[in-house]
Amino acid sequence: MARSFLQPDDVRDLVAEQFGTGRRLTALDRLTGGTKKGVYRLRLDDGTTVILYVWASGENYWPPSPAVPDDPFTDASGAELYAVSQSVLAAAGVRTPRLLALDRGGRHLDADVALVEDVGAVTLEALMEHDPAAAAEPLSMLGDALRRMHTTLGPEYGKLVAVTRGEASRTRRAEDVVVDRALGHLDAVATRDARLGAAYDRIAGHVHRLRGAVTARERYALVHGELGPDHVLVTPAGEPVVIDVEGLTYFDVEWEHAWLQMRFGAAYPALRPVDLDPHRLELYRYAQVLSLIEGPLRIADTDFPDRQWMLDLAEWNITKVLAVA
């Protein structure tokens, strides 16, 4: 399927409505890296820029897949999720791009859209790699923001929209959702890779052993879900700004920290994490490794432009899964 992306004429009316006829669009740049929504930088003739998020089927590379019914991390995309998450994070004192306009009525595009503040293109990931000294203060500030998130508690686990509406229907423990999620991912990849197929029983047994060490607990806090240094922009003033927040969920903080440990590596201690349950953390870490096999292999079957990167990511995590099973 050939994908068509936005052109300048598609957004001129949106720009005129938001900024008036005295300011004119001069360029529309589609930013790379997104897999679920389109991200565009709009350049105006007075030198200012804004970011446009577009939730359209043509911008989403992910094919459907079977999911655990109460998995709060599935289908984490859409304008409503973004707006609720942005509001909740602002109330928790976590910096995100300022929301300028939200259109879920299709007035200008055949898609939900949001205009947000452009905080720049410098990621924390790039600073950590190329200028570690400059990354130190944003890392510390991000750690402060994460502690504010991870001490903001909710009554149940689940997507923010469902929890805030009182529609979350928790019928079992969070760790059991993660186990079913992990085993579902294993089922999906065992038929695709002979090594995983041969090790299926060992991998499943390892998941169950990790689950057996986890004791009961019901304390759910705000988690981003996939927060890596590539999901943090750093302003010219050195302020970290969290992006891609649609997946914000009330869940166990160990889910977040399993991901943070993996993505931040040696810099992780600079985030000064809250106290964690080591057994829950290890179960969630292993489950996420399985997800980083299933997801990349699934999206590699589509027309995603960097297919080899996804295959390499899956291979890296296959090695990690087999090393302990």
LODRENTOR-652518 format. One record per residue (C-alpha): residue number from 1; residue in one letter; x, y, z. Coordinates in steps of 0.05 Angstrom, whole numbers, plus 5000, padded with zeros to 4 digits. Layout:
% residues N
+---------+------+------+------+------+
| vexdren | vonu |   px |   py |   pz |
+---------+------+------+------+------+
|     NUM |    a |    X |    Y |    Z |
...
+---------+------+------+------+------+
***
This chain:
% residues 325
+---------+------+------+------+------+
| vexdren | vonu |   px |   py |   pz |
+---------+------+------+------+------+
|       1 |    m | 5000 | 5000 | 5000 |
|       2 |    a | 5028 | 5067 | 4979 |
|       3 |    r | 5022 | 5117 | 5035 |
|       4 |    s | 5008 | 5190 | 5023 |
|       5 |    f | 5027 | 5241 | 5075 |
|       6 |    l | 5005 | 5313 | 5087 |
|       7 |    q | 5023 | 5368 | 5039 |
|       8 |    p | 5025 | 5443 | 5056 |
|       9 |    d | 4958 | 5457 | 5023 |
|      10 |    d | 4925 | 5405 | 5069 |
|      11 |    v | 4938 | 5447 | 5131 |
|      12 |    r | 4933 | 5519 | 5107 |
|      13 |    d | 4861 | 5527 | 5134 |
|      14 |    l | 4882 | 5498 | 5200 |
|      15 |    v | 4939 | 5547 | 5205 |
|      16 |    a | 4894 | 5606 | 5186 |
|      17 |    e | 4843 | 5586 | 5239 |
|      18 |    q | 4895 | 5578 | 5293 |
|      19 |    f | 4942 | 5636 | 5277 |
|      20 |    g | 4901 | 5683 | 5235 |
|      21 |    t | 4909 | 5704 | 5163 |
|      22 |    g | 4968 | 5749 | 5180 |
|      23 |    r | 5014 | 5690 | 5189 |
|      24 |    r | 5029 | 5643 | 5131 |
|      25 |    l | 5055 | 5572 | 5127 |
|      26 |    t | 5122 | 5569 | 5091 |
|      27 |    a | 5141 | 5495 | 5101 |
|      28 |    l | 5114 | 5429 | 5126 |
|      29 |    d | 5166 | 5379 | 5148 |
|      30 |    r | 5147 | 5307 | 5165 |
|      31 |    l | 5190 | 5283 | 5222 |
|      32 |    t | 5215 | 5212 | 5221 |
|      33 |    g | 5213 | 5159 | 5275 |
|      34 |    g | 5139 | 5154 | 5291 |
|      35 |    t | 5102 | 5089 | 5281 |
|      36 |    k | 5031 | 5104 | 5306 |
|      37 |    k | 5019 | 5177 | 5288 |
|      38 |    g | 5046 | 5229 | 5240 |
|      39 |    v | 5089 | 5284 | 5268 |
|      40 |    y | 5100 | 5347 | 5227 |
|      41 |    r | 5137 | 5412 | 5239 |
|      42 |    l | 5099 | 5473 | 5212 |
|      43 |    r | 5143 | 5533 | 5195 |
|      44 |    l | 5110 | 5601 | 5192 |
|      45 |    d | 5132 | 5663 | 5156 |
|      46 |    d | 5148 | 5700 | 5221 |
|      47 |    g | 5202 | 5648 | 5237 |
|      48 |    t | 5160 | 5610 | 5289 |
|      49 |    t | 5146 | 5536 | 5287 |
|      50 |    v | 5094 | 5489 | 5317 |
|      51 |    i | 5086 | 5414 | 5317 |
|      52 |    l | 5025 | 5378 | 5287 |
|      53 |    y | 5005 | 5309 | 5310 |
|      54 |    v | 4961 | 5269 | 5263 |
|      55 |    w | 4925 | 5205 | 5284 |
|      56 |    a | 4906 | 5175 | 5217 |
|      57 |    s | 4906 | 5103 | 5192 |
|      58 |    g | 4957 | 5122 | 5138 |
|      59 |    e | 5006 | 5145 | 5192 |
|      60 |    n | 5000 | 5081 | 5234 |
|      61 |    y | 5048 | 5026 | 5212 |
|      62 |    w | 5025 | 4975 | 5264 |
|      63 |    p | 4982 | 4916 | 5240 |
|      64 |    p | 4930 | 4889 | 5288 |
|      65 |    s | 4949 | 4831 | 5334 |
|      66 |    p | 4915 | 4789 | 5387 |
|      67 |    a | 4917 | 4823 | 5455 |
|      68 |    v | 4903 | 4806 | 5527 |
|      69 |    p | 4834 | 4838 | 5540 |
|      70 |    d | 4855 | 4877 | 5602 |
|      71 |    d | 4925 | 4896 | 5579 |
|      72 |    p | 4928 | 4971 | 5590 |
|      73 |    f | 4986 | 4980 | 5541 |
|      74 |    t | 4949 | 4959 | 5478 |
|      75 |    d | 4920 | 5010 | 5429 |
|      76 |    a | 4957 | 5067 | 5464 |
|      77 |    s | 4945 | 5119 | 5411 |
|      78 |    g | 4895 | 5173 | 5395 |
|      79 |    a | 4877 | 5245 | 5407 |
|      80 |    e | 4833 | 5232 | 5468 |
|      81 |    l | 4888 | 5192 | 5503 |
|      82 |    y | 4938 | 5247 | 5486 |
|      83 |    a | 4894 | 5303 | 5514 |
|      84 |    v | 4878 | 5267 | 5579 |
|      85 |    s | 4951 | 5245 | 5589 |
|      86 |    q | 4977 | 5316 | 5576 |
|      87 |    s | 4928 | 5344 | 5627 |
|      88 |    v | 4945 | 5293 | 5681 |
|      89 |    l | 5020 | 5302 | 5671 |
|      90 |    a | 5013 | 5377 | 5676 |
|      91 |    a | 4976 | 5369 | 5742 |
|      92 |    a | 5032 | 5323 | 5767 |
|      93 |    g | 5084 | 5376 | 5749 |
|      94 |    v | 5114 | 5339 | 5689 |
|      95 |    r | 5134 | 5382 | 5630 |
|      96 |    t | 5104 | 5363 | 5562 |
|      97 |    p | 5095 | 5405 | 5499 |
|      98 |    r | 5040 | 5457 | 5511 |
|      99 |    l | 4975 | 5437 | 5476 |
|     100 |    l | 4953 | 5494 | 5430 |
|     101 |    a | 4893 | 5463 | 5395 |
|     102 |    l | 4858 | 5396 | 5390 |
|     103 |    d | 4810 | 5377 | 5334 |
|     104 |    r | 4773 | 5311 | 5339 |
|     105 |    g | 4716 | 5334 | 5294 |
|     106 |    g | 4752 | 5330 | 5227 |
|     107 |    r | 4742 | 5403 | 5211 |
|     108 |    h | 4806 | 5408 | 5171 |
|     109 |    l | 4833 | 5337 | 5161 |
|     110 |    d | 4802 | 5269 | 5157 |
|     111 |    a | 4837 | 5252 | 5223 |
|     112 |    d | 4844 | 5274 | 5295 |
|     113 |    v | 4898 | 5326 | 5302 |
|     114 |    a | 4933 | 5367 | 5355 |
|     115 |    l | 4977 | 5428 | 5349 |
|     116 |    v | 5029 | 5431 | 5403 |
|     117 |    e | 5088 | 5474 | 5424 |
|     118 |    d | 5153 | 5461 | 5386 |
|     119 |    v | 5205 | 5452 | 5441 |
|     120 |    g | 5261 | 5436 | 5392 |
|     121 |    a | 5293 | 5376 | 5361 |
|     122 |    v | 5348 | 5358 | 5412 |
|     123 |    t | 5334 | 5292 | 5447 |
|     124 |    l | 5362 | 5271 | 5513 |
|     125 |    e | 5388 | 5210 | 5477 |
|     126 |    a | 5431 | 5253 | 5431 |
|     127 |    l | 5458 | 5293 | 5490 |
|     128 |    m | 5475 | 5230 | 5528 |
|     129 |    e | 5514 | 5204 | 5468 |
|     130 |    h | 5549 | 5268 | 5445 |
|     131 |    d | 5552 | 5314 | 5505 |
|     132 |    p | 5545 | 5275 | 5571 |
|     133 |    a | 5561 | 5337 | 5612 |
|     134 |    a | 5503 | 5375 | 5581 |
|     135 |    a | 5458 | 5315 | 5594 |
|     136 |    a | 5471 | 5313 | 5669 |
|     137 |    e | 5423 | 5367 | 5691 |
|     138 |    p | 5365 | 5345 | 5645 |
|     139 |    l | 5375 | 5274 | 5671 |
|     140 |    s | 5369 | 5299 | 5743 |
|     141 |    m | 5308 | 5340 | 5726 |
|     142 |    l | 5276 | 5281 | 5691 |
|     143 |    g | 5288 | 5239 | 5753 |
|     144 |    d | 5250 | 5291 | 5794 |
|     145 |    a | 5192 | 5289 | 5744 |
|     146 |    l | 5191 | 5213 | 5746 |
|     147 |    r | 5187 | 5212 | 5821 |
|     148 |    r | 5127 | 5260 | 5817 |
|     149 |    m | 5095 | 5212 | 5767 |
|     150 |    h | 5111 | 5150 | 5806 |
|     151 |    t | 5082 | 5178 | 5870 |
|     152 |    t | 5017 | 5200 | 5836 |
|     153 |    l | 4972 | 5142 | 5853 |
|     154 |    g | 4908 | 5117 | 5821 |
|     155 |    p | 4854 | 5071 | 5849 |
|     156 |    e | 4861 | 5018 | 5795 |
|     157 |    y | 4909 | 5000 | 5740 |
|     158 |    g | 4889 | 5017 | 5669 |
|     159 |    k | 4888 | 5071 | 5615 |
|     160 |    l | 4877 | 5140 | 5642 |
|     161 |    v | 4813 | 5150 | 5603 |
|     162 |    a | 4782 | 5087 | 5633 |
|     163 |    v | 4806 | 5102 | 5704 |
|     164 |    t | 4783 | 5175 | 5704 |
|     165 |    r | 4715 | 5153 | 5678 |
|     166 |    g | 4710 | 5099 | 5731 |
|     167 |    e | 4708 | 5047 | 5676 |
|     168 |    a | 4770 | 5007 | 5694 |
|     169 |    s | 4749 | 4936 | 5710 |
|     170 |    r | 4805 | 4903 | 5746 |
|     171 |    t | 4789 | 4830 | 5758 |
|     172 |    r | 4860 | 4803 | 5772 |
|     173 |    r | 4929 | 4824 | 5792 |
|     174 |    a | 4973 | 4866 | 5747 |
|     175 |    e | 5029 | 4815 | 5745 |
|     176 |    d | 4981 | 4763 | 5716 |
|     177 |    v | 4964 | 4811 | 5660 |
|     178 |    v | 5038 | 4816 | 5645 |
|     179 |    v | 5047 | 4741 | 5646 |
|     180 |    d | 4990 | 4731 | 5596 |
|     181 |    r | 5019 | 4787 | 5554 |
|     182 |    a | 5088 | 4755 | 5554 |
|     183 |    l | 5062 | 4685 | 5537 |
|     184 |    g | 5020 | 4714 | 5481 |
|     185 |    h | 5082 | 4746 | 5452 |
|     186 |    l | 5119 | 4681 | 5459 |
|     187 |    d | 5064 | 4644 | 5422 |
|     188 |    a | 5068 | 4695 | 5366 |
|     189 |    v | 5143 | 4689 | 5355 |
|     190 |    a | 5155 | 4615 | 5369 |
|     191 |    t | 5127 | 4597 | 5301 |
|     192 |    r | 5171 | 4649 | 5267 |
|     193 |    d | 5239 | 4632 | 5296 |
|     194 |    a | 5263 | 4560 | 5304 |
|     195 |    r | 5306 | 4578 | 5363 |
|     196 |    l | 5248 | 4605 | 5401 |
|     197 |    g | 5204 | 4547 | 5381 |
|     198 |    a | 5255 | 4497 | 5407 |
|     199 |    a | 5262 | 4536 | 5472 |
|     200 |    y | 5187 | 4549 | 5481 |
|     201 |    d | 5177 | 4507 | 5543 |
|     202 |    r | 5240 | 4534 | 5576 |
|     203 |    i | 5220 | 4606 | 5563 |
|     204 |    a | 5149 | 4596 | 5587 |
|     205 |    g | 5175 | 4560 | 5648 |
|     206 |    h | 5221 | 4618 | 5663 |
|     207 |    v | 5162 | 4667 | 5659 |
|     208 |    h | 5122 | 4625 | 5708 |
|     209 |    r | 5181 | 4620 | 5756 |
|     210 |    l | 5190 | 4695 | 5755 |
|     211 |    r | 5115 | 4703 | 5768 |
|     212 |    g | 5119 | 4655 | 5827 |
|     213 |    a | 5168 | 4700 | 5863 |
|     214 |    v | 5122 | 4761 | 5860 |
|     215 |    t | 5080 | 4775 | 5922 |
|     216 |    a | 5013 | 4809 | 5921 |
|     217 |    r | 5010 | 4885 | 5919 |
|     218 |    e | 4959 | 4936 | 5897 |
|     219 |    r | 4992 | 5004 | 5888 |
|     220 |    y | 4987 | 5036 | 5820 |
|     221 |    a | 5021 | 5100 | 5797 |
|     222 |    l | 5028 | 5140 | 5733 |
|     223 |    v | 5075 | 5107 | 5683 |
|     224 |    h | 5093 | 5129 | 5613 |
|     225 |    g | 5100 | 5058 | 5588 |
|     226 |    e | 5159 | 5064 | 5540 |
|     227 |    l | 5199 | 5123 | 5564 |
|     228 |    g | 5268 | 5123 | 5534 |
|     229 |    p | 5316 | 5181 | 5523 |
|     230 |    d | 5289 | 5187 | 5453 |
|     231 |    h | 5221 | 5206 | 5483 |
|     232 |    v | 5251 | 5265 | 5521 |
|     233 |    l | 5266 | 5330 | 5485 |
|     234 |    v | 5312 | 5381 | 5517 |
|     235 |    t | 5297 | 5454 | 5508 |
|     236 |    p | 5352 | 5506 | 5495 |
|     237 |    a | 5346 | 5523 | 5569 |
|     238 |    g | 5362 | 5451 | 5587 |
|     239 |    e | 5292 | 5431 | 5609 |
|     240 |    p | 5270 | 5359 | 5595 |
|     241 |    v | 5203 | 5352 | 5560 |
|     242 |    v | 5167 | 5285 | 5557 |
|     243 |    i | 5134 | 5267 | 5491 |
|     244 |    d | 5093 | 5209 | 5462 |
|     245 |    v | 5049 | 5207 | 5524 |
|     246 |    e | 4987 | 5172 | 5496 |
|     247 |    g | 5005 | 5108 | 5532 |
|     248 |    l | 5005 | 5140 | 5601 |
|     249 |    t | 4974 | 5089 | 5648 |
|     250 |    y | 4964 | 5073 | 5721 |
|     251 |    f | 5006 | 5011 | 5733 |
|     252 |    d | 5063 | 4982 | 5774 |
|     253 |    v | 5123 | 5029 | 5773 |
|     254 |    e | 5168 | 4969 | 5762 |
|     255 |    w | 5140 | 4965 | 5691 |
|     256 |    e | 5168 | 5035 | 5678 |
|     257 |    h | 5234 | 5021 | 5711 |
|     258 |    a | 5247 | 4956 | 5674 |
|     259 |    w | 5242 | 4998 | 5611 |
|     260 |    l | 5282 | 5056 | 5639 |
|     261 |    q | 5339 | 5010 | 5660 |
|     262 |    m | 5342 | 4980 | 5590 |
|     263 |    r | 5339 | 5046 | 5553 |
|     264 |    f | 5381 | 5090 | 5598 |
|     265 |    g | 5435 | 5039 | 5612 |
|     266 |    a | 5493 | 5066 | 5652 |
|     267 |    a | 5458 | 5133 | 5661 |
|     268 |    y | 5398 | 5101 | 5696 |
|     269 |    p | 5423 | 5114 | 5768 |
|     270 |    a | 5423 | 5189 | 5753 |
|     271 |    l | 5347 | 5185 | 5753 |
|     272 |    r | 5348 | 5167 | 5827 |
|     273 |    p | 5289 | 5118 | 5824 |
|     274 |    v | 5237 | 5105 | 5876 |
|     275 |    d | 5240 | 5040 | 5916 |
|     276 |    l | 5226 | 4979 | 5873 |
|     277 |    d | 5206 | 4906 | 5884 |
|     278 |    p | 5264 | 4867 | 5852 |
|     279 |    h | 5221 | 4805 | 5836 |
|     280 |    r | 5167 | 4845 | 5802 |
|     281 |    l | 5220 | 4885 | 5765 |
|     282 |    e | 5253 | 4822 | 5738 |
|     283 |    l | 5187 | 4792 | 5714 |
|     284 |    y | 5170 | 4856 | 5678 |
|     285 |    r | 5239 | 4862 | 5648 |
|     286 |    y | 5235 | 4793 | 5617 |
|     287 |    a | 5164 | 4806 | 5592 |
|     288 |    q | 5188 | 4869 | 5558 |
|     289 |    v | 5245 | 4832 | 5524 |
|     290 |    l | 5193 | 4785 | 5494 |
|     291 |    s | 5152 | 4844 | 5471 |
|     292 |    l | 5214 | 4872 | 5436 |
|     293 |    i | 5216 | 4809 | 5395 |
|     294 |    e | 5142 | 4805 | 5377 |
|     295 |    g | 5131 | 4878 | 5362 |
|     296 |    p | 5191 | 4889 | 5316 |
|     297 |    l | 5178 | 4825 | 5278 |
|     298 |    r | 5106 | 4845 | 5268 |
|     299 |    i | 5121 | 4915 | 5243 |
|     300 |    a | 5177 | 4888 | 5199 |
|     301 |    d | 5123 | 4852 | 5158 |
|     302 |    t | 5094 | 4920 | 5138 |
|     303 |    d | 5121 | 4976 | 5095 |
|     304 |    f | 5155 | 5009 | 5154 |
|     305 |    p | 5215 | 5045 | 5122 |
|     306 |    d | 5269 | 5020 | 5169 |
|     307 |    r | 5253 | 4946 | 5168 |
|     308 |    q | 5324 | 4922 | 5180 |
|     309 |    w | 5329 | 4963 | 5244 |
|     310 |    m | 5268 | 4927 | 5270 |
|     311 |    l | 5296 | 4859 | 5251 |
|     312 |    d | 5362 | 4876 | 5286 |
|     313 |    l | 5324 | 4897 | 5349 |
|     314 |    a | 5286 | 4831 | 5349 |
|     315 |    e | 5350 | 4792 | 5340 |
|     316 |    w | 5383 | 4828 | 5398 |
|     317 |    n | 5325 | 4811 | 5443 |
|     318 |    i | 5322 | 4738 | 5420 |
|     319 |    t | 5393 | 4731 | 5445 |
|     320 |    k | 5373 | 4762 | 5512 |
|     321 |    v | 5312 | 4716 | 5520 |
|     322 |    l | 5351 | 4653 | 5504 |
|     323 |    a | 5408 | 4672 | 5551 |
|     324 |    v | 5366 | 4660 | 5613 |
|     325 |    a | 5318 | 4606 | 5591 |
+---------+------+------+------+------+
***
